[in-house]
Amino acid sequence: MFKFFVQLIAFLALFSSFGLFAASGYISDNLYTFMHSGPSTKYKIIGSITAGAKVEIISTSEDGTYVQITDAKKRTGWVKAEFTSKAPSVRIAYKNLQQQFSQLNQDKSTTSEQLLQATAKINQLEQALDSTNAKLSQAQSSEKSALSQLNGEEEYIKMQWAINGGILVGISILFGIALTFLPKKKKKSGNWS
């Protein structure tokens, strides 16, 4: 059982050095730190890392003061744990905020242009609506005028029929009276007897 436990620890230690349990981390801001070949300043310096650089955290020393990392250049070494952070550095966050701010300004200008275009289109449509309403009002006025004129002509036609009928009646009466005064043809009285 003890042998199995030792093999398990050796296995985990072996794979932890290959980065299977690696986590992302960042080097703290305002710092230029050295990478050592072991978990102490007694080990050889193998390079340096600038502040805000993204690294992969592979493991932590037994006392927790050093962290084994792999940097962007694929170098593996040890730095003090206090110089690492799980959160992105202020430089990276600042760059991300600048990009977001730039994108928002671009979106704002695009939205402003779209708003101006929409406002111009609304004004154009309102003018077209006003023009259409004026034409409709004119058409309604013309319709009323035409109906009024039509009603007037209808009355005129009725009046003409009444006058013509009255004239015809008057002429007929006069003709009837005139017929009564015409001399009648006298019958010949013939006696056949």
CORBEL-V954723 format. One record per residue. PSI is psi in whole degrees, -180 to 180 (999 if undefined). D_LAST is the distance of its C-alpha to the last C-alpha in Angstrom with 1 decimal. Layout:
psi = [PSI & PSI]
d_last = [D_LAST & D_LAST]
This chain:
psi = [-43 & -40 & -41 & -42 & -42 & -40 & -39 & -45 & -43 & -42 & -47 & -41 & -40 & -48 & -26 & -29 & -18 & -1 & 18 & -30 & 24 & 146 & 151 & 146 & 176 & 150 & 137 & 156 & 163 & 45 & 142 & 108 & 157 & 146 & 133 & 161 & -9 & 177 & 58 & 162 & -7 & -19 & 162 & 142 & 124 & -3 & -177 & 158 & 135 & 161 & 140 & -1 & 142 & 135 & 162 & 123 & 119 & -50 & 173 & 145 & 165 & -38 & -6 & 8 & -19 & 152 & 133 & 131 & 163 & 127 & -175 & -22 & 8 & 25 & 139 & 131 & -173 & 137 & 162 & 138 & -31 & -17 & 4 & 160 & 150 & -24 & 149 & 152 & 165 & -36 & -45 & -44 & -40 & -44 & -42 & -42 & -38 & -42 & -43 & -41 & -44 & -44 & -42 & -39 & -40 & -44 & -39 & -45 & -38 & -44 & -40 & -43 & -42 & -38 & -43 & -42 & -42 & -40 & -43 & -41 & -40 & -45 & -42 & -44 & -37 & -40 & -42 & -40 & -44 & -43 & -44 & -41 & -39 & -43 & -39 & -44 & -42 & -42 & -40 & -40 & -43 & -39 & -44 & -42 & -43 & -41 & -41 & -44 & -41 & -44 & -38 & -42 & -38 & -44 & -40 & -43 & -41 & -41 & -41 & -42 & -42 & -43 & -47 & -40 & -41 & -41 & -44 & -42 & -43 & -44 & -40 & -42 & -46 & -41 & -40 & -42 & -42 & -33 & -33 & -25 & -6 & 142 & 140 & 151 & 130 & 144 & 142 & 128 & 111 & 139 & 123 & 7 & 999]
d_last = [180.2 & 182.0 & 181.9 & 178.1 & 177.7 & 179.8 & 177.8 & 174.6 & 175.9 & 177.1 & 173.7 & 171.8 & 174.2 & 173.8 & 170.0 & 169.9 & 171.7 & 169.0 & 166.3 & 164.4 & 164.4 & 163.9 & 161.7 & 160.3 & 162.1 & 162.6 & 165.6 & 165.6 & 164.6 & 167.0 & 169.5 & 171.3 & 173.2 & 175.5 & 175.1 & 178.3 & 179.2 & 179.9 & 179.1 & 181.5 & 182.6 & 185.7 & 183.7 & 183.1 & 180.2 & 177.8 & 175.2 & 173.1 & 169.6 & 167.5 & 165.8 & 162.4 & 162.9 & 161.3 & 163.8 & 163.8 & 166.1 & 167.9 & 170.4 & 172.4 & 176.2 & 178.0 & 178.6 & 175.0 & 176.2 & 175.2 & 172.1 & 172.0 & 169.1 & 167.6 & 166.2 & 163.6 & 166.3 & 167.0 & 170.4 & 171.7 & 174.0 & 174.8 & 173.8 & 174.4 & 171.7 & 171.2 & 169.9 & 167.0 & 163.7 & 160.8 & 158.3 & 157.4 & 159.3 & 158.0 & 157.8 & 155.6 & 153.5 & 153.3 & 152.1 & 149.5 & 148.3 & 148.1 & 146.0 & 143.7 & 143.5 & 142.7 & 140.0 & 138.5 & 138.4 & 136.7 & 134.2 & 133.7 & 132.9 & 130.6 & 128.8 & 128.6 & 127.1 & 124.6 & 123.8 & 123.2 & 120.9 & 119.0 & 118.7 & 117.4 & 114.9 & 113.8 & 113.3 & 111.3 & 109.1 & 108.6 & 107.5 & 105.1 & 103.8 & 103.3 & 101.5 & 99.2 & 98.5 & 97.6 & 95.2 & 93.7 & 93.3 & 91.6 & 89.3 & 88.4 & 87.7 & 85.5 & 83.7 & 82.9 & 81.8 & 79.5 & 78.1 & 77.5 & 75.9 & 73.7 & 72.6 & 71.9 & 69.8 & 67.9 & 67.1 & 66.1 & 63.7 & 62.2 & 61.8 & 60.1 & 57.6 & 57.0 & 56.6 & 54.3 & 52.2 & 52.0 & 51.0 & 48.3 & 47.0 & 47.2 & 45.3 & 42.6 & 42.2 & 42.1 & 39.5 & 37.4 & 37.7 & 37.0 & 33.8 & 32.5 & 33.1 & 31.4 & 28.3 & 25.2 & 22.8 & 19.7 & 16.5 & 14.2 & 11.3 & 8.6 & 5.2 & 3.4 & 0.0]
